[in-house]
């Protein structure tokens, strides 16, 4: 029995079958090529969605009118205080004198001879801490100073008290308690059971009734707060108090036009990056050259910028009037001089042009892109369609590979059978040739007669 192709007759069965299967596989090759094309399109839509999302993120500083209300607050003495402003601030000046800074309440114990040998109070003694209405209790009787410190700091319900040890010298060690928060309302209140309180002898290091910050604004208005960060004294301004002052420090609040210009430039740059991505996908020979979805998205975005807002009180109609204009290649450019003139002339109108909550250019383009990139939006629908087509092609490829496997096996069987038959015929031919050669030479025999 022939066990390998070609053994019987020398016929190159594998080569013949491989060549025949190469012809048979041409439809499969076309399917695999089609799948690659679909995968390229799917990847391209992923790039498009990413580009649109990145562009939309860049709109966050400009898509609402409040986003244009950017102010800067400057202290004339930043060693005394610093300040920041939010969109509710107003331009102007204030004189600020810092009378006192907020402090955390501190208490200190009597001098204890050592930290690890002398015990305080008796077994079962407790100390209870109350801070701003919240209380916790520590079983501290019979502990050394170090053990008591650790028990306070490690208490699971500690409501905001830290304990440390100050060692003045080898025979004078004091337990110091500090409130975690500043202000009168966060002063520490203590109560004891047993002799623990007497042994510790804790007393105030600073006055628990004088822990708030205090400042005088414009020489008339006294403000006290529990913190050195004050955000509710001057509308829209957060003050960070750093040092007491003996005289007024000026706070100046002005519109931060530089930040507005930077935000507009960021918008222009982000649009151009998105445009570059779209061009790289839609250009001749590129992944989505003939795709109507991409062209439709680009047309919708362009339509927003070509459609002026209606019913605005602004004196501006087009972005080009505030320095933002389209170039011949479809990208944007910013003329910072024109933008600055628009800011100086009609800041509110300029902000409305960009970000009016209905008609502003960026408000509308942000809404459009949200609808395009959202779950079940236009791009997701297109990607779902491509994935479905890829799944169908995968199934066809799988089915065809199975059929081609059967076809290849049939061809191998057929050619092996032919190979074996040819081998037998070649053997028979050789046998007959041998037999014929062994027969007497009839011609020679007839001549001898």
C-alpha positions in Angstrom: 0.0 0.0 0.0 1.3 3.4 -0.9 1.7 5.5 2.2 2.9 8.9 0.8 1.9 10.9 -2.3 4.0 10.2 -5.3 5.7 7.0 -4.0 3.9 4.8 -6.5 4.6 6.5 -9.7 6.8 9.5 -8.8 3.8 11.8 -9.5 4.2 15.1 -7.5 0.7 14.9 -5.9 1.3 17.6 -3.2 2.4 20.1 -5.8 -0.5 19.3 -8.1 -3.0 19.6 -5.2 -1.5 22.8 -3.9 -1.8 24.4 -7.3 -5.4 23.3 -7.7 -6.2 24.5 -4.2 -4.6 27.9 -5.0 -7.3 28.3 -7.7 -10.0 27.0 -5.3 -8.9 29.5 -2.6 -9.3 32.6 -4.8 -12.9 33.3 -3.5 -11.6 32.9 0.1 -8.7 35.3 -0.6 -11.3 37.8 -1.8 -13.3 37.4 1.4 -10.2 37.9 3.6 -9.4 41.0 1.6 -12.9 42.3 2.1 -12.7 41.6 5.8 -9.4 43.6 6.0 -11.1 46.5 4.2 -14.0 46.5 6.7 -11.6 46.4 9.7 -9.7 49.4 8.3 -12.9 51.3 8.0 -13.9 50.3 11.6 -10.5 51.5 12.9 -10.9 54.8 10.9 -14.3 55.4 12.6 -12.6 54.9 15.9 -10.0 57.5 15.0 -12.8 59.9 13.9 -14.7 59.4 17.2 -11.6 60.0 19.2 -10.8 63.2 17.2 -14.4 64.5 17.7 -14.3 63.7 21.4 -10.9 65.5 21.9 -12.2 68.5 20.0 -15.3 68.6 22.2 -13.2 68.4 25.4 -11.4 71.6 24.2 -14.7 73.4 24.1 -15.2 73.0 27.9 -13.6 76.4 28.6 -15.8 78.3 26.1 -19.1 76.5 25.5 -21.0 78.4 28.2 -21.2 82.2 28.8 -20.0 81.7 32.4 -16.8 80.1 31.0 -16.0 83.5 29.6 -16.4 85.2 32.9 -12.7 84.6 33.9 -11.2 87.0 36.4 -7.9 87.3 38.2 -7.4 88.4 41.7 -4.1 89.9 42.7 -2.8 90.8 46.2 -0.4 93.7 46.5 1.4 91.7 49.2 1.4 88.0 48.5 3.2 87.4 51.8 0.1 88.5 53.6 -2.5 86.8 51.4 -3.2 85.4 48.0 -6.5 85.3 46.2 -8.4 83.6 43.3 -11.6 84.6 41.6 -14.4 82.6 40.0 -17.0 83.6 37.4 -19.2 85.4 40.0 -16.5 87.9 40.8 -16.7 91.6 39.9 -13.9 93.9 38.8 -12.7 96.4 41.4 -10.5 97.0 44.4 -10.7 96.1 48.1 -8.5 97.0 51.0 -7.8 94.1 53.3 -6.1 94.1 56.7 -5.5 90.8 58.4 -6.0 91.3 62.2 -5.3 87.7 63.1 -4.9 84.3 61.6 -7.0 81.2 62.4 -5.3 78.8 64.8 -5.7 75.2 65.9 -6.4 74.8 69.6 -3.5 73.4 71.6 -3.3 72.0 75.1 -0.1 70.9 77.0 0.4 68.6 80.0 2.5 69.0 83.1 6.1 67.9 82.8 6.4 64.1 83.1 9.7 62.6 84.2 9.9 60.1 81.3 7.9 58.7 78.4 8.2 55.0 78.8 8.2 54.2 82.5 6.0 56.4 84.6 2.3 55.5 84.4 -0.5 58.0 84.6 -3.8 57.6 86.4 -5.2 54.3 87.5 -6.6 51.2 85.8 -10.0 52.0 84.3 -9.4 55.8 84.0 -10.7 57.4 80.8 -10.4 60.7 79.0 -13.1 62.0 76.7 -12.4 64.4 73.8 -15.2 66.6 72.3 -14.5 68.6 69.2 -17.3 70.5 67.4 -19.9 68.3 69.0 -18.2 65.0 68.2 -16.8 62.9 71.0 -14.5 59.9 71.5 -13.1 58.2 74.6 -9.7 56.7 75.3 -9.0 54.2 78.1 -5.7 55.8 79.2 -5.4 54.9 82.9 -2.2 53.1 83.8 -0.5 54.0 80.5 2.9 55.7 80.0 3.1 58.9 78.2 4.1 57.2 74.9 1.3 54.6 75.3 -1.3 57.4 75.9 -0.1 59.3 72.9 -0.5 56.3 70.7 -3.8 55.4 72.1 -5.2 58.8 71.3 -3.8 58.9 67.7 -4.9 55.3 67.0 -8.4 55.6 68.3 -10.7 54.4 65.5 -13.3 57.1 66.4 -10.8 59.9 66.8 -12.8 63.0 65.8 -9.9 65.3 65.0 -7.3 65.4 67.8 -3.6 64.6 67.3 -1.2 63.9 70.2 2.5 64.4 70.3 5.3 64.5 73.0 7.6 67.5 73.4 10.7 66.6 75.4 12.2 69.7 76.9 15.0 67.7 78.6 15.5 64.2 80.1 13.2 65.0 83.0 10.5 67.1 81.4 8.3 65.5 78.8 4.9 67.0 77.9 1.9 65.6 76.1 0.6 68.2 73.6 -2.9 67.9 72.0 -3.7 69.7 68.8 -7.1 70.1 67.1 -7.0 68.9 63.5 -9.0 72.0 62.4 -8.6 75.7 63.1 -11.2 78.0 64.7 -13.2 78.4 67.9 -15.7 75.8 66.9 -13.0 73.2 66.8 -11.5 73.8 70.2 -10.8 70.7 72.3 -13.0 70.0 75.3 -11.8 67.4 77.8 -13.3 65.4 80.6 -11.7 62.7 82.8 -12.5 59.9 85.1 -10.2 58.9 88.0 -6.9 60.6 88.6 -5.7 60.6 84.9 -6.7 64.2 84.4 -4.9 65.4 87.6 -1.7 63.5 86.6 -1.7 65.1 83.2 -2.7 68.6 84.2 -3.5 69.6 80.7 -4.0 73.4 80.2 -4.6 75.6 77.2 -1.6 76.7 75.2 -3.6 79.2 73.2 -7.0 80.8 74.0 -9.8 78.5 72.8 -12.0 81.6 72.3 -9.6 83.4 70.1 -8.9 80.9 67.4 -10.7 82.4 64.4 -9.2 84.5 61.7 -10.2 88.1 61.6 -9.9 90.6 58.8 -11.0 94.1 58.1 -12.3 94.9 54.6 -12.2 98.5 53.3 -11.7 99.7 56.9 -15.4 99.0 57.7 -16.3 95.4 57.6 -15.0 93.0 60.2 -15.0 89.3 59.1 -14.3 86.4 61.3 -14.0 82.8 60.1 -12.7 79.5 61.5 -10.3 79.0 58.6 -7.5 80.9 56.9 -9.1 80.1 53.5 -12.1 82.3 53.2 -14.4 82.0 50.1 -17.6 83.6 51.5 -16.5 87.1 52.4 -16.0 88.9 49.1 -18.3 87.7 46.3 -16.5 85.4 43.9 -13.2 85.7 45.7 -11.3 83.1 47.7 -8.7 84.5 50.1 -5.8 82.5 51.5 -4.5 84.2 54.6 -0.8 83.9 55.3 0.3 86.6 57.8 -1.1 89.3 60.0 -0.7 92.9 58.7 -0.6 96.2 60.4 -2.0 98.1 57.4 -4.2 97.5 54.4 -3.2 95.3 51.5 -4.9 96.0 48.2 -6.9 93.3 46.4 -7.4 94.0 42.7 -9.9 92.0 40.7 -9.8 92.4 36.9 -11.0 90.5 33.9 -8.5 87.9 32.8 -8.6 88.6 29.0 -5.3 86.6 28.6 -7.0 83.4 29.7 -9.9 84.1 27.3 -7.5 84.5 24.5 -5.7 81.3 25.4 -9.1 79.4 25.5 -10.1 80.7 22.1 -6.6 79.7 20.7 -7.0 76.3 22.3 -10.4 76.0 20.5 -8.8 77.0 17.2 -6.0 74.5 17.6 -8.3 71.7 18.6 -10.5 72.3 15.6 -7.5 72.2 13.3 -6.3 68.9 14.8 -9.8 67.5 14.2 -9.8 68.8 10.6 -6.4 67.2 10.0 -7.7 63.8 11.2 -10.8 64.1 9.0 -8.7 65.0 6.0 -6.3 62.1 6.6 -9.3 59.7 6.6 -11.3 61.2 3.7 -8.6 62.2 1.2 -8.0 60.3 -2.0 -6.8 56.8 -1.3 -7.5 57.0 2.4 -9.5 54.7 4.6 -12.9 56.5 4.3 -12.4 58.2 1.0 -15.9 57.2 -0.3 -17.7 57.1 3.0 -20.9 59.2 3.1 -21.1 59.1 6.9 -17.8 61.0 7.2 -18.7 63.5 4.6 -22.1 64.0 6.3 -20.4 64.7 9.7 -18.0 67.2 8.2 -20.8 69.0 6.3 -22.9 69.2 9.5 -20.0 70.7 11.4 -19.3 73.2 8.6 -23.0 74.1 8.5 -22.9 75.2 12.2 -20.2 77.7 11.4 -21.9 78.8 8.3 -25.2 79.5 10.1 -25.2 82.8 12.0 -27.0 82.9 15.4 -30.4 84.5 15.5 -32.1 86.7 18.1 -28.9 87.6 19.9 -28.4 91.0 21.5 -24.8 90.9 20.5 -23.4 93.3 17.9 -21.5 90.4 16.4 -22.8 87.9 13.9 -19.9 85.9 12.6 -16.8 84.5 14.3 -14.6 86.3 11.8 -15.8 89.6 13.5 -14.1 88.5 16.7 -10.9 87.3 15.1 -11.7 83.6 14.3 -11.9 82.9 10.5 -11.6 79.9 8.1 -8.7 79.6 5.8 -8.7 78.1 2.3 -7.7 74.7 3.6 -10.8 74.6 5.8 -8.8 75.2 9.0 -9.3 78.1 11.5 -6.9 80.9 12.4 -7.1 83.5 15.2 -6.3 87.2 14.9 -5.6 88.0 18.5 -5.8 91.7 17.8 -9.3 91.5 16.5 -10.3 89.3 19.4 -8.9 91.8 21.9 -10.8 94.6 20.2 -14.0 92.6 20.5 -13.3 91.9 24.2 -12.7 95.6 24.8 -15.7 96.8 22.7 -18.4 94.3 23.7 -17.2 91.5 25.9 -20.7 90.3 26.7 -21.6 90.3 23.0 -18.4 88.4 22.1 -19.2 85.8 24.8 -22.8 85.4 23.6 -21.5 84.8 20.0 -19.5 81.9 21.2 -21.6 80.4 23.9 -25.2 81.6 24.1 -27.2 78.8 25.5 -29.0 78.0 22.3 -27.5 80.0 19.4 -23.8 80.3 20.3 -21.5 78.8 17.7 -19.7 76.6 20.2 -22.8 75.7 22.1 -24.3 74.4 18.8 -21.3 72.5 17.7 -20.9 71.0 21.1 -24.5 69.8 21.0 -24.0 68.4 17.5 -20.9 66.4 18.4 -22.5 65.1 21.5 -25.2 63.6 19.4 -22.7 62.1 16.9 -20.4 60.5 19.5 -23.0 59.4 22.1 -23.9 55.8 22.6 -26.1 54.7 19.7 -25.1 57.9 17.9 -24.2 58.1 14.2 -20.7 56.7 14.6 -21.8 53.9 16.9 -24.5 52.9 14.4 -21.9 52.9 11.6 -19.5 50.9 13.7 -22.2 48.4 14.6 -23.0 48.0 10.9 -19.3 47.3 10.1 -19.0 44.8 13.0 -22.1 43.0 11.7 -20.6 42.8 8.2 -17.3 41.5 9.6 -19.2 38.8 11.6 -20.9 37.7 8.4 -17.7 37.6 6.5 -16.0 35.7 9.3 -18.8 33.1 9.1 -18.5 32.8 5.3 -14.7 32.4 5.7 -15.2 29.7 8.3 -17.7 27.9 6.1 -15.5 28.2 3.0 -12.4 27.0 4.9 -14.3 23.9 6.0 -15.4 23.2 2.4 -11.9 23.8 1.0 -10.5 21.4 3.6 -12.9 18.7 2.4 -12.1 19.5 -1.2 -8.4 19.3 -0.6 -8.8 15.9 1.1 -10.9 14.6 -1.9 -8.2 15.8 -4.3 -5.5 14.1 -2.3 -7.5 10.9 -2.2 -8.1 11.0 -5.9 -4.5 11.7 -6.9 -3.2 9.2 -4.4 -5.5 6.6 -6.1 -4.2 7.7 -9.5 -0.7 7.6 -8.2 -1.2 4.0 -6.9 -2.8 2.9 -10.2 0.0 4.4 -12.3 2.5 2.7 -10.0 0.7 -0.6 -10.6 0.6 0.0 -14.4 4.2 0.9 -14.4 5.0 -2.4 -12.5 2.9 -4.4 -15.0 4.6 -2.7 -17.9 8.0 -3.5 -16.5 7.0 -7.1 -15.9 5.7 -7.5 -19.5 8.9 -6.0 -20.8 11.0 -8.4 -18.9 8.8 -11.4 -20.1 9.0 -10.3 -23.7 12.7 -9.9 -23.5 13.1 -13.4 -22.2 11.2 -15.0 -25.2 13.4 -16.7 -28.0 14.2 -14.5 -30.9 11.6 -15.9 -33.4 13.2 -14.1 -36.3 16.6 -15.6 -35.6 15.2 -19.1 -35.3 13.3 -18.9 -38.6 16.5 -17.8 -40.4 18.5 -20.8 -39.2 16.0 -23.1 -40.8 
